[in-house]
Amino acid sequence: MAKERLVGIGGDAAGMRTAAQAKRLNPKLEVVAFEKDPHTFYSVSKWRRF
């Protein structure tokens, strides 16, 4: 079976929050985010846990 993957475009607060929530709901989910800026917004979503 293929691995489930969530691909996000943009690293703003809404995208990172959505990615974090999806990862909490499915810990085996592979999350990939594409962002043009050198930094993403992660403080609201506690992205550092993953």
mmCIF entry with sequence, helices, sheets and N, C-alpha, C, O atoms, coordinates in Angstrom:
data_MODEL
# 
_entry.id   MODEL 
# 
_entity.id                         1 
_entity.type                       polymer 
_entity.pdbx_number_of_molecules   1 
# 
_entity_poly.entity_id                      1 
_entity_poly.type                           'polypeptide(L)' 
_entity_poly.nstd_linkage                   no 
_entity_poly.nstd_monomer                   no 
_entity_poly.pdbx_seq_one_letter_code       MAKERLVGIGGDAAGMRTAAQAKRLNPKLEVVAFEKDPHTFYSVSKWRRF 
_entity_poly.pdbx_seq_one_letter_code_can   MAKERLVGIGGDAAGMRTAAQAKRLNPKLEVVAFEKDPHTFYSVSKWRRF 
_entity_poly.pdbx_strand_id                 A 
# 
loop_
_entity_poly_seq.entity_id 
_entity_poly_seq.num 
_entity_poly_seq.mon_id 
_entity_poly_seq.hetero 
1 1  MET n 
1 2  ALA n 
1 3  LYS n 
1 4  GLU n 
1 5  ARG n 
1 6  LEU n 
1 7  VAL n 
1 8  GLY n 
1 9  ILE n 
1 10 GLY n 
1 11 GLY n 
1 12 ASP n 
1 13 ALA n 
1 14 ALA n 
1 15 GLY n 
1 16 MET n 
1 17 ARG n 
1 18 THR n 
1 19 ALA n 
1 20 ALA n 
1 21 GLN n 
1 22 ALA n 
1 23 LYS n 
1 24 ARG n 
1 25 LEU n 
1 26 ASN n 
1 27 PRO n 
1 28 LYS n 
1 29 LEU n 
1 30 GLU n 
1 31 VAL n 
1 32 VAL n 
1 33 ALA n 
1 34 PHE n 
1 35 GLU n 
1 36 LYS n 
1 37 ASP n 
1 38 PRO n 
1 39 HIS n 
1 40 THR n 
1 41 PHE n 
1 42 TYR n 
1 43 SER n 
1 44 VAL n 
1 45 SER n 
1 46 LYS n 
1 47 TRP n 
1 48 ARG n 
1 49 ARG n 
1 50 PHE n 
# 
_struct_asym.id          A 
_struct_asym.entity_id   1 
# 
loop_
_struct_conf.conf_type_id 
_struct_conf.id 
_struct_conf.pdbx_PDB_helix_id 
_struct_conf.beg_label_comp_id 
_struct_conf.beg_label_asym_id 
_struct_conf.beg_label_seq_id 
_struct_conf.pdbx_beg_PDB_ins_code 
_struct_conf.end_label_comp_id 
_struct_conf.end_label_asym_id 
_struct_conf.end_label_seq_id 
_struct_conf.pdbx_end_PDB_ins_code 
_struct_conf.beg_auth_comp_id 
_struct_conf.beg_auth_asym_id 
_struct_conf.beg_auth_seq_id 
_struct_conf.end_auth_comp_id 
_struct_conf.end_auth_asym_id 
_struct_conf.end_auth_seq_id 
_struct_conf.pdbx_PDB_helix_class 
_struct_conf.details 
_struct_conf.pdbx_PDB_helix_length 
HELX_P HELX_P1 AA1 ALA A 13 ? LEU A 25 ? ALA A 13 LEU A 25 1 ? 13 
HELX_P HELX_P2 AA2 TRP A 47 ? ARG A 49 ? TRP A 47 ARG A 49 5 ? 3  
# 
_struct_conf_type.id          HELX_P 
_struct_conf_type.criteria    ? 
_struct_conf_type.reference   ? 
# 
_struct_sheet.id               AA1 
_struct_sheet.type             ? 
_struct_sheet.number_strands   2 
_struct_sheet.details          ? 
# 
_struct_sheet_order.sheet_id     AA1 
_struct_sheet_order.range_id_1   1 
_struct_sheet_order.range_id_2   2 
_struct_sheet_order.offset       ? 
_struct_sheet_order.sense        parallel 
# 
loop_
_struct_sheet_range.sheet_id 
_struct_sheet_range.id 
_struct_sheet_range.beg_label_comp_id 
_struct_sheet_range.beg_label_asym_id 
_struct_sheet_range.beg_label_seq_id 
_struct_sheet_range.pdbx_beg_PDB_ins_code 
_struct_sheet_range.end_label_comp_id 
_struct_sheet_range.end_label_asym_id 
_struct_sheet_range.end_label_seq_id 
_struct_sheet_range.pdbx_end_PDB_ins_code 
_struct_sheet_range.beg_auth_comp_id 
_struct_sheet_range.beg_auth_asym_id 
_struct_sheet_range.beg_auth_seq_id 
_struct_sheet_range.end_auth_comp_id 
_struct_sheet_range.end_auth_asym_id 
_struct_sheet_range.end_auth_seq_id 
AA1 1 ARG A 5  ? ILE A 9  ? ARG A 5  ILE A 9  
AA1 2 GLU A 30 ? PHE A 34 ? GLU A 30 PHE A 34 
# 
loop_
_atom_site.group_PDB 
_atom_site.id 
_atom_site.type_symbol 
_atom_site.label_atom_id 
_atom_site.label_alt_id 
_atom_site.label_comp_id 
_atom_site.label_asym_id 
_atom_site.label_entity_id 
_atom_site.label_seq_id 
_atom_site.pdbx_PDB_ins_code 
_atom_site.Cartn_x 
_atom_site.Cartn_y 
_atom_site.Cartn_z 
_atom_site.occupancy 
_atom_site.B_iso_or_equiv 
_atom_site.pdbx_formal_charge 
_atom_site.auth_seq_id 
_atom_site.auth_comp_id 
_atom_site.auth_asym_id 
_atom_site.auth_atom_id 
_atom_site.pdbx_PDB_model_num 
ATOM 1   N N  . MET A 1 1  ? 0.839  -1.173 0.000  1.00 0.00 ? 1  MET A N  1 
ATOM 2   C CA . MET A 1 1  ? 0.000  0.000  0.000  1.00 0.00 ? 1  MET A CA 1 
ATOM 3   C C  . MET A 1 1  ? 0.889  1.243  0.000  1.00 0.00 ? 1  MET A C  1 
ATOM 4   O O  . MET A 1 1  ? 1.924  1.273  0.667  1.00 0.00 ? 1  MET A O  1 
ATOM 5   N N  . ALA A 1 2  ? 0.484  2.258  -0.744 1.00 0.00 ? 2  ALA A N  1 
ATOM 6   C CA . ALA A 1 2  ? 1.254  3.501  -0.824 1.00 0.00 ? 2  ALA A CA 1 
ATOM 7   C C  . ALA A 1 2  ? 1.164  4.276  0.488  1.00 0.00 ? 2  ALA A C  1 
ATOM 8   O O  . ALA A 1 2  ? 0.145  4.252  1.179  1.00 0.00 ? 2  ALA A O  1 
ATOM 9   N N  . LYS A 1 3  ? 2.252  4.957  0.808  1.00 0.00 ? 3  LYS A N  1 
ATOM 10  C CA . LYS A 1 3  ? 2.289  5.772  2.008  1.00 0.00 ? 3  LYS A CA 1 
ATOM 11  C C  . LYS A 1 3  ? 1.451  7.038  1.794  1.00 0.00 ? 3  LYS A C  1 
ATOM 12  O O  . LYS A 1 3  ? 1.530  7.676  0.744  1.00 0.00 ? 3  LYS A O  1 
ATOM 13  N N  . GLU A 1 4  ? 0.652  7.387  2.800  1.00 0.00 ? 4  GLU A N  1 
ATOM 14  C CA . GLU A 1 4  ? -0.149 8.606  2.693  1.00 0.00 ? 4  GLU A CA 1 
ATOM 15  C C  . GLU A 1 4  ? 0.748  9.816  2.872  1.00 0.00 ? 4  GLU A C  1 
ATOM 16  O O  . GLU A 1 4  ? 1.650  9.819  3.710  1.00 0.00 ? 4  GLU A O  1 
ATOM 17  N N  . ARG A 1 5  ? 0.488  10.847 2.071  1.00 0.00 ? 5  ARG A N  1 
ATOM 18  C CA . ARG A 1 5  ? 1.327  12.041 2.087  1.00 0.00 ? 5  ARG A CA 1 
ATOM 19  C C  . ARG A 1 5  ? 0.440  13.275 1.979  1.00 0.00 ? 5  ARG A C  1 
ATOM 20  O O  . ARG A 1 5  ? -0.507 13.314 1.193  1.00 0.00 ? 5  ARG A O  1 
ATOM 21  N N  . LEU A 1 6  ? 0.765  14.276 2.782  1.00 0.00 ? 6  LEU A N  1 
ATOM 22  C CA . LEU A 1 6  ? 0.108  15.577 2.704  1.00 0.00 ? 6  LEU A CA 1 
ATOM 23  C C  . LEU A 1 6  ? 1.142  16.567 2.210  1.00 0.00 ? 6  LEU A C  1 
ATOM 24  O O  . LEU A 1 6  ? 2.203  16.715 2.817  1.00 0.00 ? 6  LEU A O  1 
ATOM 25  N N  . VAL A 1 7  ? 0.843  17.247 1.113  1.00 0.00 ? 7  VAL A N  1 
ATOM 26  C CA . VAL A 1 7  ? 1.757  18.234 0.555  1.00 0.00 ? 7  VAL A CA 1 
ATOM 27  C C  . VAL A 1 7  ? 1.114  19.601 0.700  1.00 0.00 ? 7  VAL A C  1 
ATOM 28  O O  . VAL A 1 7  ? 0.007  19.837 0.216  1.00 0.00 ? 7  VAL A O  1 
ATOM 29  N N  . GLY A 1 8  ? 1.829  20.509 1.377  1.00 0.00 ? 8  GLY A N  1 
ATOM 30  C CA . GLY A 1 8  ? 1.330  21.861 1.571  1.00 0.00 ? 8  GLY A CA 1 
ATOM 31  C C  . GLY A 1 8  ? 2.153  22.857 0.787  1.00 0.00 ? 8  GLY A C  1 
ATOM 32  O O  . GLY A 1 8  ? 3.376  22.745 0.704  1.00 0.00 ? 8  GLY A O  1 
ATOM 33  N N  . ILE A 1 9  ? 1.468  23.838 0.208  1.00 0.00 ? 9  ILE A N  1 
ATOM 34  C CA . ILE A 1 9  ? 2.140  24.897 -0.527 1.00 0.00 ? 9  ILE A CA 1 
ATOM 35  C C  . ILE A 1 9  ? 2.018  26.167 0.306  1.00 0.00 ? 9  ILE A C  1 
ATOM 36  O O  . ILE A 1 9  ? 0.915  26.669 0.519  1.00 0.00 ? 9  ILE A O  1 
ATOM 37  N N  . GLY A 1 10 ? 3.135  26.677 0.769  1.00 0.00 ? 10 GLY A N  1 
ATOM 38  C CA . GLY A 1 10 ? 3.141  27.878 1.601  1.00 0.00 ? 10 GLY A CA 1 
ATOM 39  C C  . GLY A 1 10 ? 3.319  27.510 3.066  1.00 0.00 ? 10 GLY A C  1 
ATOM 40  O O  . GLY A 1 10 ? 2.740  26.540 3.555  1.00 0.00 ? 10 GLY A O  1 
ATOM 41  N N  . GLY A 1 11 ? 4.124  28.298 3.750  1.00 0.00 ? 11 GLY A N  1 
ATOM 42  C CA . GLY A 1 11 ? 4.428  27.990 5.145  1.00 0.00 ? 11 GLY A CA 1 
ATOM 43  C C  . GLY A 1 11 ? 3.848  28.988 6.122  1.00 0.00 ? 11 GLY A C  1 
ATOM 44  O O  . GLY A 1 11 ? 4.453  29.277 7.155  1.00 0.00 ? 11 GLY A O  1 
ATOM 45  N N  . ASP A 1 12 ? 2.666  29.522 5.799  1.00 0.00 ? 12 ASP A N  1 
ATOM 46  C CA . ASP A 1 12 ? 2.058  30.480 6.718  1.00 0.00 ? 12 ASP A CA 1 
ATOM 47  C C  . ASP A 1 12 ? 1.384  29.755 7.879  1.00 0.00 ? 12 ASP A C  1 
ATOM 48  O O  . ASP A 1 12 ? 1.408  28.526 7.948  1.00 0.00 ? 12 ASP A O  1 
ATOM 49  N N  . ALA A 1 13 ? 0.799  30.502 8.769  1.00 0.00 ? 13 ALA A N  1 
ATOM 50  C CA . ALA A 1 13 ? 0.209  29.920 9.984  1.00 0.00 ? 13 ALA A CA 1 
ATOM 51  C C  . ALA A 1 13 ? -0.883 28.901 9.675  1.00 0.00 ? 13 ALA A C  1 
ATOM 52  O O  . ALA A 1 13 ? -0.927 27.840 10.298 1.00 0.00 ? 13 ALA A O  1 
ATOM 53  N N  . ALA A 1 14 ? -1.751 29.202 8.739  1.00 0.00 ? 14 ALA A N  1 
ATOM 54  C CA . ALA A 1 14 ? -2.857 28.288 8.432  1.00 0.00 ? 14 ALA A CA 1 
ATOM 55  C C  . ALA A 1 14 ? -2.349 26.964 7.865  1.00 0.00 ? 14 ALA A C  1 
ATOM 56  O O  . ALA A 1 14 ? -2.835 25.897 8.241  1.00 0.00 ? 14 ALA A O  1 
ATOM 57  N N  . GLY A 1 15 ? -1.379 27.034 6.970  1.00 0.00 ? 15 GLY A N  1 
ATOM 58  C CA . GLY A 1 15 ? -0.842 25.809 6.378  1.00 0.00 ? 15 GLY A CA 1 
ATOM 59  C C  . GLY A 1 15 ? -0.112 24.939 7.385  1.00 0.00 ? 15 GLY A C  1 
ATOM 60  O O  . GLY A 1 15 ? -0.269 23.718 7.382  1.00 0.00 ? 15 GLY A O  1 
ATOM 61  N N  . MET A 1 16 ? 0.681  25.552 8.238  1.00 0.00 ? 16 MET A N  1 
ATOM 62  C CA . MET A 1 16 ? 1.419  24.791 9.242  1.00 0.00 ? 16 MET A CA 1 
ATOM 63  C C  . MET A 1 16 ? 0.489  24.231 10.306 1.00 0.00 ? 16 MET A C  1 
ATOM 64  O O  . MET A 1 16 ? 0.707  23.127 10.803 1.00 0.00 ? 16 MET A O  1 
ATOM 65  N N  . ARG A 1 17 ? -0.539 24.982 10.656 1.00 0.00 ? 17 ARG A N  1 
ATOM 66  C CA . ARG A 1 17 ? -1.528 24.499 11.627 1.00 0.00 ? 17 ARG A CA 1 
ATOM 67  C C  . ARG A 1 17 ? -2.273 23.285 11.066 1.00 0.00 ? 17 ARG A C  1 
ATOM 68  O O  . ARG A 1 17 ? -2.502 22.304 11.774 1.00 0.00 ? 17 ARG A O  1 
ATOM 69  N N  . THR A 1 18 ? -2.641 23.363 9.805  1.00 0.00 ? 18 THR A N  1 
ATOM 70  C CA . THR A 1 18 ? -3.324 22.243 9.153  1.00 0.00 ? 18 THR A CA 1 
ATOM 71  C C  . THR A 1 18 ? -2.425 21.013 9.091  1.00 0.00 ? 18 THR A C  1 
ATOM 72  O O  . THR A 1 18 ? -2.872 19.897 9.355  1.00 0.00 ? 18 THR A O  1 
ATOM 73  N N  . ALA A 1 19 ? -1.172 21.217 8.744  1.00 0.00 ? 19 ALA A N  1 
ATOM 74  C CA . ALA A 1 19 ? -0.225 20.097 8.680  1.00 0.00 ? 19 ALA A CA 1 
ATOM 75  C C  . ALA A 1 19 ? -0.039 19.462 10.054 1.00 0.00 ? 19 ALA A C  1 
ATOM 76  O O  . ALA A 1 19 ? -0.001 18.236 10.164 1.00 0.00 ? 19 ALA A O  1 
ATOM 77  N N  . ALA A 1 20 ? 0.075  20.271 11.096 1.00 0.00 ? 20 ALA A N  1 
ATOM 78  C CA . ALA A 1 20 ? 0.246  19.747 12.447 1.00 0.00 ? 20 ALA A CA 1 
ATOM 79  C C  . ALA A 1 20 ? -0.977 18.960 12.891 1.00 0.00 ? 20 ALA A C  1 
ATOM 80  O O  . ALA A 1 20 ? -0.849 17.898 13.500 1.00 0.00 ? 20 ALA A O  1 
ATOM 81  N N  . GLN A 1 21 ? -2.155 19.476 12.589 1.00 0.00 ? 21 GLN A N  1 
ATOM 82  C CA . GLN A 1 21 ? -3.395 18.781 12.960 1.00 0.00 ? 21 GLN A CA 1 
ATOM 83  C C  . GLN A 1 21 ? -3.504 17.448 12.220 1.00 0.00 ? 21 GLN A C  1 
ATOM 84  O O  . GLN A 1 21 ? -3.876 16.436 12.814 1.00 0.00 ? 21 GLN A O  1 
ATOM 85  N N  . ALA A 1 22 ? -3.184 17.444 10.937 1.00 0.00 ? 22 ALA A N  1 
ATOM 86  C CA . ALA A 1 22 ? -3.232 16.204 10.154 1.00 0.00 ? 22 ALA A CA 1 
ATOM 87  C C  . ALA A 1 22 ? -2.253 15.174 10.719 1.00 0.00 ? 22 ALA A C  1 
ATOM 88  O O  . ALA A 1 22 ? -2.568 13.986 10.782 1.00 0.00 ? 22 ALA A O  1 
ATOM 89  N N  . LYS A 1 23 ? -1.078 15.625 11.125 1.00 0.00 ? 23 LYS A N  1 
ATOM 90  C CA . LYS A 1 23 ? -0.069 14.714 11.688 1.00 0.00 ? 23 LYS A CA 1 
ATOM 91  C C  . LYS A 1 23 ? -0.528 14.157 13.037 1.00 0.00 ? 23 LYS A C  1 
ATOM 92  O O  . LYS A 1 23 ? -0.263 12.998 13.358 1.00 0.00 ? 23 LYS A O  1 
ATOM 93  N N  . ARG A 1 24 ? -1.215 14.984 13.822 1.00 0.00 ? 24 ARG A N  1 
ATOM 94  C CA . ARG A 1 24 ? -1.747 14.481 15.100 1.00 0.00 ? 24 ARG A CA 1 
ATOM 95  C C  . ARG A 1 24 ? -2.828 13.424 14.862 1.00 0.00 ? 24 ARG A C  1 
ATOM 96  O O  . ARG A 1 24 ? -2.909 12.438 15.593 1.00 0.00 ? 24 ARG A O  1 
ATOM 97  N N  . LEU A 1 25 ? -3.643 13.634 13.851 1.00 0.00 ? 25 LEU A N  1 
ATOM 98  C CA . LEU A 1 25 ? -4.712 12.676 13.556 1.00 0.00 ? 25 LEU A CA 1 
ATOM 99  C C  . LEU A 1 25 ? -4.175 11.379 12.958 1.00 0.00 ? 25 LEU A C  1 
ATOM 100 O O  . LEU A 1 25 ? -4.751 10.310 13.159 1.00 0.00 ? 25 LEU A O  1 
ATOM 101 N N  . ASN A 1 26 ? -3.070 11.479 12.224 1.00 0.00 ? 26 ASN A N  1 
ATOM 102 C CA . ASN A 1 26 ? -2.474 10.304 11.590 1.00 0.00 ? 26 ASN A CA 1 
ATOM 103 C C  . ASN A 1 26 ? -0.946 10.392 11.715 1.00 0.00 ? 26 ASN A C  1 
ATOM 104 O O  . ASN A 1 26 ? -0.291 10.935 10.825 1.00 0.00 ? 26 ASN A O  1 
ATOM 105 N N  . PRO A 1 27 ? -0.376 9.871  12.795 1.00 0.00 ? 27 PRO A N  1 
ATOM 106 C CA . PRO A 1 27 ? 1.074  9.972  13.018 1.00 0.00 ? 27 PRO A CA 1 
ATOM 107 C C  . PRO A 1 27 ? 1.930  9.342  11.920 1.00 0.00 ? 27 PRO A C  1 
ATOM 108 O O  . PRO A 1 27 ? 3.099  9.701  11.786 1.00 0.00 ? 27 PRO A O  1 
ATOM 109 N N  . LYS A 1 28 ? 1.389  8.425  11.141 1.00 0.00 ? 28 LYS A N  1 
ATOM 110 C CA . LYS A 1 28 ? 2.151  7.799  10.060 1.00 0.00 ? 28 LYS A CA 1 
ATOM 111 C C  . LYS A 1 28 ? 2.156  8.632  8.780  1.00 0.00 ? 28 LYS A C  1 
ATOM 112 O O  . LYS A 1 28 ? 2.851  8.294  7.822  1.00 0.00 ? 28 LYS A O  1 
ATOM 113 N N  . LEU A 1 29 ? 1.391  9.710  8.760  1.00 0.00 ? 29 LEU A N  1 
ATOM 114 C CA . LEU A 1 29 ? 1.290  10.572 7.597  1.00 0.00 ? 29 LEU A CA 1 
ATOM 115 C C  . LEU A 1 29 ? 2.618  11.278 7.334  1.00 0.00 ? 29 LEU A C  1 
ATOM 116 O O  . LEU A 1 29 ? 3.242  11.807 8.254  1.00 0.00 ? 29 LEU A O  1 
ATOM 117 N N  . GLU A 1 30 ? 3.039  11.280 6.085  1.00 0.00 ? 30 GLU A N  1 
ATOM 118 C CA . GLU A 1 30 ? 4.234  12.026 5.699  1.00 0.00 ? 30 GLU A CA 1 
ATOM 119 C C  . GLU A 1 30 ? 3.789  13.430 5.303  1.00 0.00 ? 30 GLU A C  1 
ATOM 120 O O  . GLU A 1 30 ? 2.921  13.586 4.444  1.00 0.00 ? 30 GLU A O  1 
ATOM 121 N N  . VAL A 1 31 ? 4.372  14.443 5.917  1.00 0.00 ? 31 VAL A N  1 
ATOM 122 C CA . VAL A 1 31 ? 3.996  15.831 5.655  1.00 0.00 ? 31 VAL A CA 1 
ATOM 123 C C  . VAL A 1 31 ? 5.162  16.541 4.982  1.00 0.00 ? 31 VAL A C  1 
ATOM 124 O O  . VAL A 1 31 ? 6.293  16.502 5.464  1.00 0.00 ? 31 VAL A O  1 
ATOM 125 N N  . VAL A 1 32 ? 4.866  17.193 3.856  1.00 0.00 ? 32 VAL A N  1 
ATOM 126 C CA . VAL A 1 32 ? 5.860  17.960 3.108  1.00 0.00 ? 32 VAL A CA 1 
ATOM 127 C C  . VAL A 1 32 ? 5.285  19.347 2.877  1.00 0.00 ? 32 VAL A C  1 
ATOM 128 O O  . VAL A 1 32 ? 4.146  19.480 2.427  1.00 0.00 ? 32 VAL A O  1 
ATOM 129 N N  . ALA A 1 33 ? 6.066  20.387 3.183  1.00 0.00 ? 33 ALA A N  1 
ATOM 130 C CA . ALA A 1 33 ? 5.622  21.760 2.959  1.00 0.00 ? 33 ALA A CA 1 
ATOM 131 C C  . ALA A 1 33 ? 6.629  22.476 2.069  1.00 0.00 ? 33 ALA A C  1 
ATOM 132 O O  . ALA A 1 33 ? 7.838  22.379 2.281  1.00 0.00 ? 33 ALA A O  1 
ATOM 133 N N  . PHE A 1 34 ? 6.128  23.185 1.086  1.00 0.00 ? 34 PHE A N  1 
ATOM 134 C CA . PHE A 1 34 ? 6.966  23.980 0.196  1.00 0.00 ? 34 PHE A CA 1 
ATOM 135 C C  . PHE A 1 34 ? 6.747  25.457 0.512  1.00 0.00 ? 34 PHE A C  1 
ATOM 136 O O  . PHE A 1 34 ? 5.611  25.928 0.563  1.00 0.00 ? 34 PHE A O  1 
ATOM 137 N N  . GLU A 1 35 ? 7.836  26.176 0.721  1.00 0.00 ? 35 GLU A N  1 
ATOM 138 C CA . GLU A 1 35 ? 7.760  27.601 1.066  1.00 0.00 ? 35 GLU A CA 1 
ATOM 139 C C  . GLU A 1 35 ? 8.889  28.326 0.345  1.00 0.00 ? 35 GLU A C  1 
ATOM 140 O O  . GLU A 1 35 ? 10.027 27.858 0.352  1.00 0.00 ? 35 GLU A O  1 
ATOM 141 N N  . LYS A 1 36 ? 8.590  29.449 -0.268 1.00 0.00 ? 36 LYS A N  1 
ATOM 142 C CA . LYS A 1 36 ? 9.612  30.204 -1.006 1.00 0.00 ? 36 LYS A CA 1 
ATOM 143 C C  . LYS A 1 36 ? 10.533 31.000 -0.085 1.00 0.00 ? 36 LYS A C  1 
ATOM 144 O O  . LYS A 1 36 ? 11.687 31.246 -0.434 1.00 0.00 ? 36 LYS A O  1 
ATOM 145 N N  . ASP A 1 37 ? 10.040 31.405 1.082  1.00 0.00 ? 37 ASP A N  1 
ATOM 146 C CA . ASP A 1 37 ? 10.860 32.163 2.021  1.00 0.00 ? 37 ASP A CA 1 
ATOM 147 C C  . ASP A 1 37 ? 11.759 31.219 2.818  1.00 0.00 ? 37 ASP A C  1 
ATOM 148 O O  . ASP A 1 37 ? 11.463 30.028 2.914  1.00 0.00 ? 37 ASP A O  1 
ATOM 149 N N  . PRO A 1 38 ? 12.838 31.725 3.383  1.00 0.00 ? 38 PRO A N  1 
ATOM 150 C CA . PRO A 1 38 ? 13.764 30.843 4.112  1.00 0.00 ? 38 PRO A CA 1 
ATOM 151 C C  . PRO A 1 38 ? 13.211 30.318 5.440  1.00 0.00 ? 38 PRO A C  1 
ATOM 152 O O  . PRO A 1 38 ? 13.772 29.377 6.001  1.00 0.00 ? 38 PRO A O  1 
ATOM 153 N N  . HIS A 1 39 ? 12.132 30.898 5.952  1.00 0.00 ? 39 HIS A N  1 
ATOM 154 C CA . HIS A 1 39 ? 11.570 30.463 7.235  1.00 0.00 ? 39 HIS A CA 1 
ATOM 155 C C  . HIS A 1 39 ? 10.076 30.197 7.099  1.00 0.00 ? 39 HIS A C  1 
ATOM 156 O O  . HIS A 1 39 ? 9.380  30.861 6.331  1.00 0.00 ? 39 HIS A O  1 
ATOM 157 N N  . THR A 1 40 ? 9.605  29.231 7.845  1.00 0.00 ? 40 THR A N  1 
ATOM 158 C CA . THR A 1 40 ? 8.172  28.955 7.893  1.00 0.00 ? 40 THR A CA 1 
ATOM 159 C C  . THR A 1 40 ? 7.610  29.467 9.205  1.00 0.00 ? 40 THR A C  1 
ATOM 160 O O  . THR A 1 40 ? 8.352  29.746 10.146 1.00 0.00 ? 40 THR A O  1 
ATOM 161 N N  . PHE A 1 41 ? 6.309  29.586 9.259  1.00 0.00 ? 41 PHE A N  1 
ATOM 162 C CA . PHE A 1 41 ? 5.622  30.015 10.466 1.00 0.00 ? 41 PHE A CA 1 
ATOM 163 C C  . PHE A 1 41 ? 5.237  28.765 11.235 1.00 0.00 ? 41 PHE A C  1 
ATOM 164 O O  . PHE A 1 41 ? 4.389  28.002 10.773 1.00 0.00 ? 41 PHE A O  1 
ATOM 165 N N  . TYR A 1 42 ? 5.838  28.533 12.400 1.00 0.00 ? 42 TYR A N  1 
ATOM 166 C CA . TYR A 1 42 ? 5.555  27.290 13.118 1.00 0.00 ? 42 TYR A CA 1 
ATOM 167 C C  . TYR A 1 42 ? 5.183  27.486 14.570 1.00 0.00 ? 42 TYR A C  1 
ATOM 168 O O  . TYR A 1 42 ? 4.805  26.515 15.224 1.00 0.00 ? 42 TYR A O  1 
ATOM 169 N N  . SER A 1 43 ? 5.268  28.676 15.103 1.00 0.00 ? 43 SER A N  1 
ATOM 170 C CA . SER A 1 43 ? 5.056  28.841 16.539 1.00 0.00 ? 43 SER A CA 1 
ATOM 171 C C  . SER A 1 43 ? 3.622  28.557 16.971 1.00 0.00 ? 43 SER A C  1 
ATOM 172 O O  . SER A 1 43 ? 3.411  28.019 18.058 1.00 0.00 ? 43 SER A O  1 
ATOM 173 N N  . VAL A 1 44 ? 2.648  28.897 16.165 1.00 0.00 ? 44 VAL A N  1 
ATOM 174 C CA . VAL A 1 44 ? 1.248  28.663 16.534 1.00 0.00 ? 44 VAL A CA 1 
ATOM 175 C C  . VAL A 1 44 ? 0.909  27.181 16.519 1.00 0.00 ? 44 VAL A C  1 
ATOM 176 O O  . VAL A 1 44 ? 0.171  26.706 17.382 1.00 0.00 ? 44 VAL A O  1 
ATOM 177 N N  . SER A 1 45 ? 1.441  26.445 15.547 1.00 0.00 ? 45 SER A N  1 
ATOM 178 C CA . SER A 1 45 ? 1.062  25.051 15.385 1.00 0.00 ? 45 SER A CA 1 
ATOM 179 C C  . SER A 1 45 ? 1.932  24.074 16.169 1.00 0.00 ? 45 SER A C  1 
ATOM 180 O O  . SER A 1 45 ? 1.681  22.870 16.134 1.00 0.00 ? 45 SER A O  1 
ATOM 181 N N  . LYS A 1 46 ? 2.942  24.563 16.868 1.00 0.00 ? 46 LYS A N  1 
ATOM 182 C CA . LYS A 1 46 ? 3.861  23.711 17.618 1.00 0.00 ? 46 LYS A CA 1 
ATOM 183 C C  . LYS A 1 46 ? 4.500  22.679 16.702 1.00 0.00 ? 46 LYS A C  1 
ATOM 184 O O  . LYS A 1 46 ? 4.697  21.527 17.091 1.00 0.00 ? 46 LYS A O  1 
ATOM 185 N N  . TRP A 1 47 ? 4.820  23.098 15.488 1.00 0.00 ? 47 TRP A N  1 
ATOM 186 C CA . TRP A 1 47 ? 5.377  22.232 14.457 1.00 0.00 ? 47 TRP A CA 1 
ATOM 187 C C  . TRP A 1 47 ? 6.656  21.546 14.914 1.00 0.00 ? 47 TRP A C  1 
ATOM 188 O O  . TRP A 1 47 ? 6.980  20.462 14.428 1.00 0.00 ? 47 TRP A O  1 
ATOM 189 N N  . ARG A 1 48 ? 7.390  22.160 15.845 1.00 0.00 ? 48 ARG A N  1 
ATOM 190 C CA . ARG A 1 48 ? 8.661  21.610 16.296 1.00 0.00 ? 48 ARG A CA 1 
ATOM 191 C C  . ARG A 1 48 ? 8.524  20.220 16.895 1.00 0.00 ? 48 ARG A C  1 
ATOM 192 O O  . ARG A 1 48 ? 9.510  19.485 16.946 1.00 0.00 ? 48 ARG A O  1 
ATOM 193 N N  . ARG A 1 49 ? 7.344  19.835 17.347 1.00 0.00 ? 49 ARG A N  1 
ATOM 194 C CA . ARG A 1 49 ? 7.150  18.509 17.954 1.00 0.00 ? 49 ARG A CA 1 
ATOM 195 C C  . ARG A 1 49 ? 7.357  17.400 16.950 1.00 0.00 ? 49 ARG A C  1 
ATOM 196 O O  . ARG A 1 49 ? 7.638  16.270 17.351 1.00 0.00 ? 49 ARG A O  1 
ATOM 197 N N  . PHE A 1 50 ? 7.230  17.668 15.664 1.00 0.00 ? 50 PHE A N  1 
ATOM 198 C CA . PHE A 1 50 ? 7.295  16.633 14.663 1.00 0.00 ? 50 PHE A CA 1 
ATOM 199 C C  . PHE A 1 50 ? 8.618  16.704 13.976 1.00 0.00 ? 50 PHE A C  1 
ATOM 200 O O  . PHE A 1 50 ? 8.891  15.907 13.078 1.00 0.00 ? 50 PHE A O  1 
# 
